[in-house]
Amino acid sequence: MATVQAEDYKYLTIVGIDGTKTSLTAVGLSISFSDTQLTAKNAYTDETTTIALTNLASMNFSNTNETTGIHTIQTNETNEKSDAVYNLHGELLPDNATLSKGIYIIKKGNKTQKIIVK
């Protein structure tokens, strides 16, 4: 009988019920559950993700990063003030900049993500 362990894989991918995927490096990963949410944190890379258990569709280990790096930002996240907004040329935009259609890099605390404005 073959034995498979999480250590045999490079990534854990968490899939939300809306289809969003988040992949974290598996080596150094810890997963914890509270009454209402799952938190996965990598001690080596500081990657962290938290998802409400009611929004969790599945999670799986794989050898490929199943995400593109572009995720849908939930409505309540867009209301939070960003530390910095950059365009794809790497230019820091003013705090009061109106974002036209395009792709931007948003930094909030220790989290950085790409967003698409349609």
MMTF fields as JSON, N, C-alpha, C and O atoms, coordinates in Angstrom:
{
  "mmtfVersion": "1.0.0",
  "mmtfProducer": "UNKNOWN",
  "numBonds": 471,
  "numAtoms": 472,
  "numGroups": 118,
  "numChains": 1,
  "numModels": 1,
  "chainsPerModel": [1],
  "groupsPerChain": [118],
  "chainIdList": ["A"],
  "bondAtomList": [4, 2, 8, 6, 12, 10, 16, 14, 20, 18, 24, 22, 28, 26, 32, 30, 36, 34, 40, 38, 44, 42, 48, 46, 52, 50, 56, 54, 60, 58, 64, 62, 68, 66, 72, 70, 76, 74, 80, 78, 84, 82, 88, 86, 92, 90, 96, 94, 100, 98, 104, 102, 108, 106, 112, 110, 116, 114, 120, 118, 124, 122, 128, 126, 132, 130, 136, 134, 140, 138, 144, 142, 148, 146, 152, 150, 156, 154, 160, 158, 164, 162, 168, 166, 172, 170, 176, 174, 180, 178, 184, 182, 188, 186, 192, 190, 196, 194, 200, 198, 204, 202, 208, 206, 212, 210, 216, 214, 220, 218, 224, 222, 228, 226, 232, 230, 236, 234, 240, 238, 244, 242, 248, 246, 252, 250, 256, 254, 260, 258, 264, 262, 268, 266, 272, 270, 276, 274, 280, 278, 284, 282, 288, 286, 292, 290, 296, 294, 300, 298, 304, 302, 308, 306, 312, 310, 316, 314, 320, 318, 324, 322, 328, 326, 332, 330, 336, 334, 340, 338, 344, 342, 348, 346, 352, 350, 356, 354, 360, 358, 364, 362, 368, 366, 372, 370, 376, 374, 380, 378, 384, 382, 388, 386, 392, 390, 396, 394, 400, 398, 404, 402, 408, 406, 412, 410, 416, 414, 420, 418, 424, 422, 428, 426, 432, 430, 436, 434, 440, 438, 444, 442, 448, 446, 452, 450, 456, 454, 460, 458, 464, 462, 468, 466],
  "bondOrderList": [1, 1, 1, 1, 1, 1, 1, 1, 1, 1, 1, 1, 1, 1, 1, 1, 1, 1, 1, 1, 1, 1, 1, 1, 1, 1, 1, 1, 1, 1, 1, 1, 1, 1, 1, 1, 1, 1, 1, 1, 1, 1, 1, 1, 1, 1, 1, 1, 1, 1, 1, 1, 1, 1, 1, 1, 1, 1, 1, 1, 1, 1, 1, 1, 1, 1, 1, 1, 1, 1, 1, 1, 1, 1, 1, 1, 1, 1, 1, 1, 1, 1, 1, 1, 1, 1, 1, 1, 1, 1, 1, 1, 1, 1, 1, 1, 1, 1, 1, 1, 1, 1, 1, 1, 1, 1, 1, 1, 1, 1, 1, 1, 1, 1, 1, 1, 1],
  "groupList": [{"groupName": "MET", "atomNameList": ["N", "CA", "C", "O"], "elementList": ["N", "C", "C", "O"], "formalChargeList": [0, 0, 0, 0], "bondAtomList": [1, 0, 2, 1, 3, 2], "bondOrderList": [1, 1, 2], "singleLetterCode": "M", "chemCompType": "L-PEPTIDE LINKING"}, {"groupName": "ALA", "atomNameList": ["N", "CA", "C", "O"], "elementList": ["N", "C", "C", "O"], "formalChargeList": [0, 0, 0, 0], "bondAtomList": [1, 0, 2, 1, 3, 2], "bondOrderList": [1, 1, 2], "singleLetterCode": "A", "chemCompType": "L-PEPTIDE LINKING"}, {"groupName": "THR", "atomNameList": ["N", "CA", "C", "O"], "elementList": ["N", "C", "C", "O"], "formalChargeList": [0, 0, 0, 0], "bondAtomList": [1, 0, 2, 1, 3, 2], "bondOrderList": [1, 1, 2], "singleLetterCode": "T", "chemCompType": "L-PEPTIDE LINKING"}, {"groupName": "VAL", "atomNameList": ["N", "CA", "C", "O"], "elementList": ["N", "C", "C", "O"], "formalChargeList": [0, 0, 0, 0], "bondAtomList": [1, 0, 2, 1, 3, 2], "bondOrderList": [1, 1, 2], "singleLetterCode": "V", "chemCompType": "L-PEPTIDE LINKING"}, {"groupName": "GLN", "atomNameList": ["N", "CA", "C", "O"], "elementList": ["N", "C", "C", "O"], "formalChargeList": [0, 0, 0, 0], "bondAtomList": [1, 0, 2, 1, 3, 2], "bondOrderList": [1, 1, 2], "singleLetterCode": "Q", "chemCompType": "L-PEPTIDE LINKING"}, {"groupName": "GLU", "atomNameList": ["N", "CA", "C", "O"], "elementList": ["N", "C", "C", "O"], "formalChargeList": [0, 0, 0, 0], "bondAtomList": [1, 0, 2, 1, 3, 2], "bondOrderList": [1, 1, 2], "singleLetterCode": "E", "chemCompType": "L-PEPTIDE LINKING"}, {"groupName": "ASP", "atomNameList": ["N", "CA", "C", "O"], "elementList": ["N", "C", "C", "O"], "formalChargeList": [0, 0, 0, 0], "bondAtomList": [1, 0, 2, 1, 3, 2], "bondOrderList": [1, 1, 2], "singleLetterCode": "D", "chemCompType": "L-PEPTIDE LINKING"}, {"groupName": "TYR", "atomNameList": ["N", "CA", "C", "O"], "elementList": ["N", "C", "C", "O"], "formalChargeList": [0, 0, 0, 0], "bondAtomList": [1, 0, 2, 1, 3, 2], "bondOrderList": [1, 1, 2], "singleLetterCode": "Y", "chemCompType": "L-PEPTIDE LINKING"}, {"groupName": "LYS", "atomNameList": ["N", "CA", "C", "O"], "elementList": ["N", "C", "C", "O"], "formalChargeList": [0, 0, 0, 0], "bondAtomList": [1, 0, 2, 1, 3, 2], "bondOrderList": [1, 1, 2], "singleLetterCode": "K", "chemCompType": "L-PEPTIDE LINKING"}, {"groupName": "LEU", "atomNameList": ["N", "CA", "C", "O"], "elementList": ["N", "C", "C", "O"], "formalChargeList": [0, 0, 0, 0], "bondAtomList": [1, 0, 2, 1, 3, 2], "bondOrderList": [1, 1, 2], "singleLetterCode": "L", "chemCompType": "L-PEPTIDE LINKING"}, {"groupName": "ILE", "atomNameList": ["N", "CA", "C", "O"], "elementList": ["N", "C", "C", "O"], "formalChargeList": [0, 0, 0, 0], "bondAtomList": [1, 0, 2, 1, 3, 2], "bondOrderList": [1, 1, 2], "singleLetterCode": "I", "chemCompType": "L-PEPTIDE LINKING"}, {"groupName": "GLY", "atomNameList": ["N", "CA", "C", "O"], "elementList": ["N", "C", "C", "O"], "formalChargeList": [0, 0, 0, 0], "bondAtomList": [1, 0, 2, 1, 3, 2], "bondOrderList": [1, 1, 2], "singleLetterCode": "G", "chemCompType": "PEPTIDE LINKING"}, {"groupName": "SER", "atomNameList": ["N", "CA", "C", "O"], "elementList": ["N", "C", "C", "O"], "formalChargeList": [0, 0, 0, 0], "bondAtomList": [1, 0, 2, 1, 3, 2], "bondOrderList": [1, 1, 2], "singleLetterCode": "S", "chemCompType": "L-PEPTIDE LINKING"}, {"groupName": "PHE", "atomNameList": ["N", "CA", "C", "O"], "elementList": ["N", "C", "C", "O"], "formalChargeList": [0, 0, 0, 0], "bondAtomList": [1, 0, 2, 1, 3, 2], "bondOrderList": [1, 1, 2], "singleLetterCode": "F", "chemCompType": "L-PEPTIDE LINKING"}, {"groupName": "ASN", "atomNameList": ["N", "CA", "C", "O"], "elementList": ["N", "C", "C", "O"], "formalChargeList": [0, 0, 0, 0], "bondAtomList": [1, 0, 2, 1, 3, 2], "bondOrderList": [1, 1, 2], "singleLetterCode": "N", "chemCompType": "L-PEPTIDE LINKING"}, {"groupName": "HIS", "atomNameList": ["N", "CA", "C", "O"], "elementList": ["N", "C", "C", "O"], "formalChargeList": [0, 0, 0, 0], "bondAtomList": [1, 0, 2, 1, 3, 2], "bondOrderList": [1, 1, 2], "singleLetterCode": "H", "chemCompType": "L-PEPTIDE LINKING"}, {"groupName": "PRO", "atomNameList": ["N", "CA", "C", "O"], "elementList": ["N", "C", "C", "O"], "formalChargeList": [0, 0, 0, 0], "bondAtomList": [1, 0, 2, 1, 3, 2], "bondOrderList": [1, 1, 2], "singleLetterCode": "P", "chemCompType": "L-PEPTIDE LINKING"}],
  "groupTypeList": [0, 1, 2, 3, 4, 1, 5, 6, 7, 8, 7, 9, 2, 10, 3, 11, 10, 6, 11, 2, 8, 2, 12, 9, 2, 1, 3, 11, 9, 12, 10, 12, 13, 12, 6, 2, 4, 9, 2, 1, 8, 14, 1, 7, 2, 6, 5, 2, 2, 2, 10, 1, 9, 2, 14, 9, 1, 12, 0, 14, 13, 12, 14, 2, 14, 5, 2, 2, 11, 10, 15, 2, 10, 4, 2, 14, 5, 2, 14, 5, 8, 12, 6, 1, 3, 7, 14, 9, 15, 11, 5, 9, 9, 16, 6, 14, 1, 2, 9, 12, 8, 11, 10, 7, 10, 10, 8, 8, 11, 14, 8, 2, 4, 8, 10, 10, 3, 8],
  "groupIdList": [1, 2, 3, 4, 5, 6, 7, 8, 9, 10, 11, 12, 13, 14, 15, 16, 17, 18, 19, 20, 21, 22, 23, 24, 25, 26, 27, 28, 29, 30, 31, 32, 33, 34, 35, 36, 37, 38, 39, 40, 41, 42, 43, 44, 45, 46, 47, 48, 49, 50, 51, 52, 53, 54, 55, 56, 57, 58, 59, 60, 61, 62, 63, 64, 65, 66, 67, 68, 69, 70, 71, 72, 73, 74, 75, 76, 77, 78, 79, 80, 81, 82, 83, 84, 85, 86, 87, 88, 89, 90, 91, 92, 93, 94, 95, 96, 97, 98, 99, 100, 101, 102, 103, 104, 105, 106, 107, 108, 109, 110, 111, 112, 113, 114, 115, 116, 117, 118],
  "secStructList": [7, 7, 7, 7, 7, 4, 4, 4, 7, 1, 3, 3, 3, 3, 3, 3, 6, 6, 1, 7, 3, 3, 3, 3, 3, 1, 6, 6, 3, 3, 3, 3, 3, 7, 1, 1, 3, 3, 3, 3, 3, 3, 6, 6, 6, 7, 7, 3, 3, 3, 3, 3, 4, 4, 4, 3, 3, 3, 3, 3, 3, 3, 1, 1, 7, 7, 7, 7, 1, 5, 7, 7, 7, 7, 2, 2, 2, 2, 6, 1, 7, 7, 1, 3, 3, 3, 7, 6, 6, 7, 7, 5, 7, 7, 6, 6, 7, 7, 7, 7, 1, 3, 3, 3, 3, 3, 3, 3, 6, 6, 3, 3, 3, 3, 3, 3, 3, 7],
  "xCoordList": [0.845, 0.0, 0.889, 1.79, 0.638, 1.406, 0.891, -0.312, 1.824, 1.454, 1.751, 2.836, 0.787, 0.951, 0.812, -0.096, 1.721, 1.686, 1.674, 2.094, 1.191, 1.18, 2.577, 2.728, 3.602, 4.983, 5.406, 6.394, 4.663, 4.98, 4.566, 4.897, 3.846, 3.313, 3.881, 4.317, 3.879, 4.442, 3.422, 3.8, 2.132, 1.115, -0.152, -0.509, -0.817, -2.184, -3.044, -2.772, -4.076, -4.989, -6.333, -6.916, -6.813, -8.11, -9.065, -8.761, -10.22, -11.199, -12.451, -13.026, -12.862, -14.084, -15.299, -15.165, -16.484, -17.694, -17.948, -18.713, -17.307, -17.435, -16.41, -16.344, -15.601, -14.619, -13.239, -12.314, -13.061, -11.736, -10.804, -11.214, -9.546, -8.544, -7.391, -6.975, -6.885, -5.699, -4.738, -5.097, -3.516, -2.5, -1.432, -0.964, -1.054, 0.01, 1.081, 0.781, 2.318, 3.418, 3.192, 2.936, 3.287, 2.937, 4.004, 3.665, 5.267, 6.321, 6.261, 6.339, 6.125, 6.026, 4.604, 4.39, 3.621, 2.224, 1.56, 1.749, 0.784, -0.069, -1.495, -1.728, -2.442, -3.852, -4.565, -4.391, -5.374, -6.145, -7.596, -7.903, -8.48, -9.906, -10.441, -10.061, -11.328, -12.098, -13.525, -13.765, -14.454, -15.851, -16.372, -17.236, -15.844, -16.412, -15.443, -15.879, -14.131, -13.196, -11.994, -11.653, -11.367, -10.122, -9.03, -9.219, -7.892, -6.733, -5.556, -5.23, -4.92, -3.715, -2.578, -2.703, -1.461, -0.321, 0.964, 1.163, 1.845, 3.141, 4.181, 4.353, 4.869, 5.846, 7.078, 7.746, 7.388, 8.59, 8.368, 9.258, 7.192, 6.95, 6.011, 5.811, 5.436, 4.442, 3.163, 2.37, 2.944, 1.68, 0.599, 0.78, -0.503, -1.619, -2.918, -3.063, -3.863, -5.202, -6.212, -5.989, -7.319, -8.413, -9.68, -9.921, -10.497, -11.749, -12.827, -12.581, -14.006, -15.135, -15.471, -15.485, -15.738, -16.029, -17.269, -17.374, -18.197, -19.392, -19.057, -19.857, -17.888, -17.46, -16.453, -16.011, -16.084, -15.078, -15.716, -16.567, -15.302, -15.808, -14.924, -15.422, -13.59, -12.659, -11.254, -10.983, -10.37, -8.946, -8.203, -8.628, -7.08, -6.321, -4.836, -4.45, -4.021, -2.581, -2.225, -2.802, -1.264, -0.82, 0.63, 1.196, 1.208, 2.581, 2.636, 3.722, 1.478, 1.452, 0.639, -0.327, 1.046, 0.302, -0.905, -0.75, -2.104, -3.31, -3.941, -5.055, -3.245, -3.814, -3.072, -1.93, -3.726, -3.132, -2.5, -1.729, -2.826, -2.369, -3.372, -3.179, -4.444, -5.502, -6.754, -7.245, -7.27, -8.413, -9.497, -9.235, -10.71, -11.812, -11.727, -11.591, -11.806, -11.801, -13.244, -14.091, -13.528, -14.872, -15.216, -14.324, -16.488, -16.952, -16.431, -15.993, -16.468, -16.014, -14.514, -14.046, -13.75, -12.318, -12.017, -11.013, -12.86, -12.585, -12.82, -12.317, -13.576, -13.839, -12.696, -12.623, -11.808, -10.671, -9.645, -9.454, -8.988, -7.964, -6.717, -6.233, -6.203, -4.976, -3.778, -3.835, -2.684, -1.438, -0.826, -0.245, -0.962, -0.37, -1.071, -1.508, -1.173, -1.728, -0.707, -0.26, -0.34, 0.641, 0.006, -0.843, 0.416, -0.003, 0.995, 1.942, 0.784, 1.669, 3.054, 3.929, 3.26, 4.584, 5.371, 6.53, 4.725, 5.379, 5.298, 5.956, 4.495, 4.369, 3.349, 2.239, 3.735, 2.838, 1.801, 2.149, 0.526, -0.543, -0.906, -0.745, -1.392, -1.8, -2.951, -3.708, -3.082, -4.13, -5.53, -6.402, -5.755, -7.089, -7.291, -8.248, -6.417, -6.495, -7.76, -8.125, -8.42, -9.55, -8.985, -8.262, -9.314, -8.768, -9.628, -10.808, -9.029, -9.721, -9.57, -8.925, -10.154, -10.047, -8.579, -7.758, -8.258, -6.885, -6.552, -7.427, -5.284, -4.78, -3.9, -3.082, -4.074, -3.33, -2.804, -3.327, -1.767, -1.207, -1.617, -1.33, -2.283, -2.77, -2.024, -1.925, -1.498, -0.816, -1.63, -1.913, -2.004, -2.719, -1.996, -2.066, -1.309, -0.55, 0.526, 1.335, 0.544, 1.543, 0.981, 1.576, -0.177, -0.82, -0.771, -1.115, -0.354, -0.303, -1.1, -0.969, -1.932, -2.701, -2.895, -2.832, -3.131, -3.438, -4.949, -5.682, -5.415, -6.844, -7.085, -6.228, -8.254, -8.669, -9.851, -10.825, -9.763, -10.879, -11.511, -10.852, -12.791, -13.486, -14.347, -15.01],
  "yCoordList": [-1.175, 0.0, 1.237, 1.358, 2.148, 3.389, 4.38, 4.491, 5.093, 6.104, 7.473, 7.707, 8.367, 9.725, 10.663, 10.514, 11.635, 12.606, 14.005, 14.213, 14.961, 16.346, 16.806, 17.63, 16.277, 16.667, 16.299, 16.828, 15.394, 14.98, 16.018, 15.879, 17.053, 18.053, 19.431, 19.696, 20.319, 21.655, 22.687, 23.668, 22.498, 23.511, 22.913, 21.766, 23.716, 23.449, 24.502, 25.696, 24.079, 25.011, 24.941, 23.869, 26.115, 26.242, 26.87, 27.908, 26.238, 26.697, 27.171, 26.441, 28.389, 28.933, 28.521, 28.081, 28.658, 28.271, 29.165, 28.8, 30.338, 31.222, 30.904, 31.597, 29.85, 29.425, 30.025, 29.628, 30.979, 31.565, 30.518, 29.678, 30.591, 29.644, 30.409, 31.458, 29.865, 30.405, 29.251, 28.256, 29.369, 28.334, 28.831, 29.964, 27.974, 28.291, 27.22, 26.057, 27.602, 26.655, 25.66, 26.06, 24.361, 23.323, 23.118, 22.811, 23.278, 23.062, 24.187, 25.362, 23.834, 24.826, 25.284, 26.249, 24.601, 25.009, 24.453, 23.29, 25.302, 24.835, 25.261, 26.345, 24.402, 24.661, 24.582, 23.625, 25.607, 25.582, 25.919, 26.607, 25.421, 25.647, 26.295, 25.92, 27.273, 27.803, 27.325, 26.481, 27.84, 27.44, 27.825, 27.145, 28.927, 29.451, 29.584, 29.866, 29.39, 29.629, 28.705, 28.109, 28.611, 27.877, 28.906, 29.845, 28.738, 29.598, 28.711, 27.762, 29.035, 28.326, 29.33, 30.409, 28.976, 29.889, 29.121, 28.021, 29.738, 29.148, 29.882, 31.093, 29.15, 29.743, 30.276, 31.175, 29.743, 30.151, 31.344, 32.179, 31.425, 32.458, 33.56, 34.538, 33.433, 34.375, 34.424, 35.352, 33.437, 33.347, 32.958, 32.025, 33.664, 33.351, 33.557, 34.52, 32.658, 32.85, 32.353, 31.36, 33.064, 32.69, 32.664, 33.559, 31.621, 31.506, 31.014, 30.132, 31.581, 31.112, 29.691, 29.398, 28.82, 27.43, 27.324, 26.395, 28.249, 28.231, 28.588, 28.317, 29.193, 29.551, 28.568, 28.75, 27.537, 26.571, 25.477, 24.729, 25.389, 24.331, 23.093, 21.974, 23.303, 22.169, 22.68, 23.877, 21.756, 22.064, 20.805, 19.694, 20.989, 19.841, 20.175, 21.331, 19.146, 19.288, 18.957, 18.044, 19.705, 19.448, 19.911, 20.519, 19.621, 20.05, 21.309, 21.75, 21.899, 23.136, 24.179, 23.859, 25.429, 26.544, 26.747, 27.083, 26.547, 26.57, 27.953, 28.084, 28.974, 30.318, 31.173, 30.886, 32.217, 33.137, 34.337, 35.071, 34.542, 35.739, 36.87, 37.92, 36.681, 37.678, 37.096, 36.053, 37.766, 37.284, 38.342, 39.534, 37.889, 38.812, 39.353, 38.59, 40.675, 41.283, 41.401, 41.901, 40.942, 41.033, 42.498, 43.315, 42.834, 44.214, 44.888, 46.037, 44.198, 44.828, 45.104, 45.985, 44.368, 44.614, 45.888, 46.55, 46.238, 47.419, 48.697, 49.756, 48.613, 49.794, 50.108, 51.21, 49.147, 49.374, 50.245, 50.132, 51.114, 51.987, 51.175, 50.412, 51.34, 50.665, 51.469, 52.695, 50.764, 51.442, 52.067, 53.15, 51.373, 51.868, 51.235, 50.086, 52.008, 51.518, 51.844, 52.985, 50.828, 50.995, 50.612, 49.722, 51.283, 50.834, 49.778, 49.452, 49.245, 48.172, 48.662, 47.852, 49.975, 50.529, 50.651, 51.065, 50.283, 50.372, 51.74, 51.999, 52.617, 53.979, 54.015, 53.5, 54.625, 54.8, 55.857, 56.957, 55.521, 56.458, 57.262, 56.773, 58.487, 59.305, 58.643, 57.86, 58.959, 58.371, 58.601, 57.747, 59.73, 60.077, 59.756, 60.239, 58.958, 58.662, 57.872, 56.946, 58.245, 57.479, 56.429, 56.759, 55.167, 54.086, 53.875, 53.539, 54.074, 53.796, 52.312, 51.584, 51.86, 50.455, 50.06, 50.803, 48.895, 48.417, 47.482, 47.063, 47.168, 46.261, 47.073, 47.879, 46.853, 47.59, 46.63, 45.53, 47.064, 46.336, 47.097, 48.287, 46.42, 47.032, 46.423, 45.2, 47.248, 46.779, 47.213, 48.398, 46.239, 46.492, 45.72, 44.492, 46.433, 45.757, 44.888, 45.371, 43.59, 42.68, 41.863, 40.862, 42.288, 41.58, 42.434, 43.615, 41.848, 42.52, 41.695, 40.472, 42.368, 41.631, 42.471, 43.7, 41.771, 42.415, 42.543, 41.631, 43.682, 43.825, 44.276, 44.906, 43.946, 44.396, 45.331, 44.974, 46.519, 47.457, 47.368, 47.617, 47.012, 46.823, 48.018, 48.055],
  "zCoordList": [0.0, 0.0, 0.0, 0.83, -0.924, -1.014, 0.028, 0.261, 0.644, 1.627, 1.033, 0.501, 1.127, 0.636, 1.822, 2.64, 1.911, 2.987, 2.397, 1.259, 3.176, 2.72, 2.326, 1.423, 2.999, 2.71, 1.293, 0.784, 0.653, -0.706, -1.744, -2.921, -1.322, -2.239, -1.94, -0.82, -2.947, -2.802, -2.344, -1.703, -2.652, -2.375, -1.774, -2.044, -0.956, -0.531, -1.207, -1.08, -1.923, -2.57, -1.863, -1.697, -1.449, -0.79, -1.796, -2.384, -1.992, -2.974, -2.244, -1.437, -2.536, -1.957, -2.764, -3.906, -2.187, -2.904, -4.118, -5.011, -4.151, -5.315, -6.395, -7.41, -6.181, -7.175, -7.004, -7.714, -6.078, -5.875, -5.277, -4.477, -5.683, -5.2, -4.571, -5.064, -3.478, -2.831, -2.616, -1.986, -3.132, -2.943, -1.984, -2.089, -1.052, -0.101, -0.188, -0.457, 0.036, 0.053, 1.186, 2.322, 0.882, 1.857, 2.93, 4.073, 2.597, 3.591, 4.62, 4.261, 5.884, 6.949, 7.211, 7.944, 6.619, 6.712, 7.97, 8.326, 8.63, 9.729, 9.418, 8.883, 9.756, 9.516, 10.857, 11.611, 11.147, 12.381, 12.079, 11.105, 12.931, 12.779, 14.043, 15.151, 13.872, 14.988, 14.765, 13.901, 15.514, 15.317, 13.946, 13.392, 13.388, 12.149, 10.988, 9.872, 11.206, 10.104, 10.131, 11.152, 8.967, 8.783, 8.546, 7.773, 9.203, 8.975, 8.608, 9.321, 7.479, 7.046, 7.031, 6.452, 7.671, 7.76, 7.521, 8.036, 6.714, 6.458, 7.294, 7.157, 8.156, 9.073, 8.347, 8.856, 7.179, 6.465, 5.536, 5.377, 4.928, 3.923, 4.397, 3.676, 5.572, 6.117, 5.289, 5.445, 4.404, 3.682, 4.69, 5.472, 4.669, 5.556, 4.811, 4.058, 5.016, 4.482, 5.505, 6.197, 5.582, 6.469, 5.637, 4.827, 5.842, 5.109, 6.065, 6.887, 5.955, 6.745, 6.304, 5.109, 7.253, 6.909, 6.022, 5.222, 6.151, 5.299, 3.856, 2.96, 3.608, 2.253, 1.665, 0.531, 2.413, 1.972, 1.125, 1.604, -0.133, -1.02, -0.923, -0.802, -0.978, -0.908, -0.666, -0.758, -0.356, -0.305, -0.695, -0.377, -1.393, -1.864, -1.95, -2.125, -1.825, -1.99, -3.43, -4.021, -4.005, -5.369, -5.519, -4.61, -6.656, -6.933, -7.782, -8.156, -8.094, -8.868, -8.122, -7.429, -8.276, -7.719, -8.621, -9.795, -8.088, -8.899, -9.018, -9.525, -8.559, -8.615, -9.617, -9.977, -10.061, -11.028, -10.354, -10.973, -9.071, -8.388, -8.495, -7.883, -9.26, -9.361, -8.727, -9.159, -7.706, -6.956, -6.914, -7.079, -6.691, -6.492, -5.078, -4.122, -4.944, -3.62, -3.17, -3.91, -1.959, -1.432, -1.2, -0.975, -1.252, -1.136, 0.115, 0.054, 1.262, 2.503, 2.486, 3.207, 1.676, 1.586, 0.796, 1.059, -0.154, -0.967, -0.175, -0.55, 0.914, 1.726, 2.681, 3.225, 2.886, 3.772, 3.06, 1.849, 3.82, 3.241, 2.922, 3.759, 1.716, 1.297, 1.763, 1.85, 2.065, 2.408, 1.163, 1.226, 0.017, -1.225, -2.416, -2.359, -3.502, -4.765, -5.851, -5.971, -6.643, -7.717, -9.047, -9.101, -10.118, -11.44, -11.913, -11.197, -13.113, -13.594, -14.007, -14.314, -14.018, -14.271, -12.966, -12.969, -11.839, -10.547, -9.909, -8.902, -10.488, -9.96, -8.82, -8.953, -7.709, -6.577, -6.93, -7.358, -6.751, -7.066, -5.825, -4.706, -6.006, -4.859, -4.099, -4.673, -2.805, -1.969, -2.522, -2.364, -3.162, -3.64, -5.123, -5.728, -5.71, -7.143, -7.462, -6.738, -8.548, -9.063, -10.012, -10.952, -9.766, -10.578, -11.818, -11.717, -12.982, -14.234, -14.547, -13.793, -15.645, -16.034, -16.125, -16.664, -15.596, -15.662, -14.513, -13.754, -14.402, -13.356, -12.421, -12.865, -11.122, -10.101, -9.043, -8.865, -8.351, -7.217, -5.964, -5.838, -5.042, -3.809, -2.64, -2.541, -1.755, -0.546, 0.669, 0.847, 1.505, 2.755, 3.852, 3.902, 4.724, 5.795, 5.176, 4.384, 5.534, 4.974, 3.817, 3.418, 3.267, 2.18, 0.911, 0.942, -0.179, -1.467, -2.464, -2.511, -3.265, -4.263, -5.52, -5.491, -6.613, -7.884, -7.976, -7.591, -8.491, -8.713, -10.15, -10.77, -10.661, -11.984, -11.776, -11.113, -12.341, -12.331, -13.715, -14.724, -13.753, -15.047, -15.35, -16.387]
}
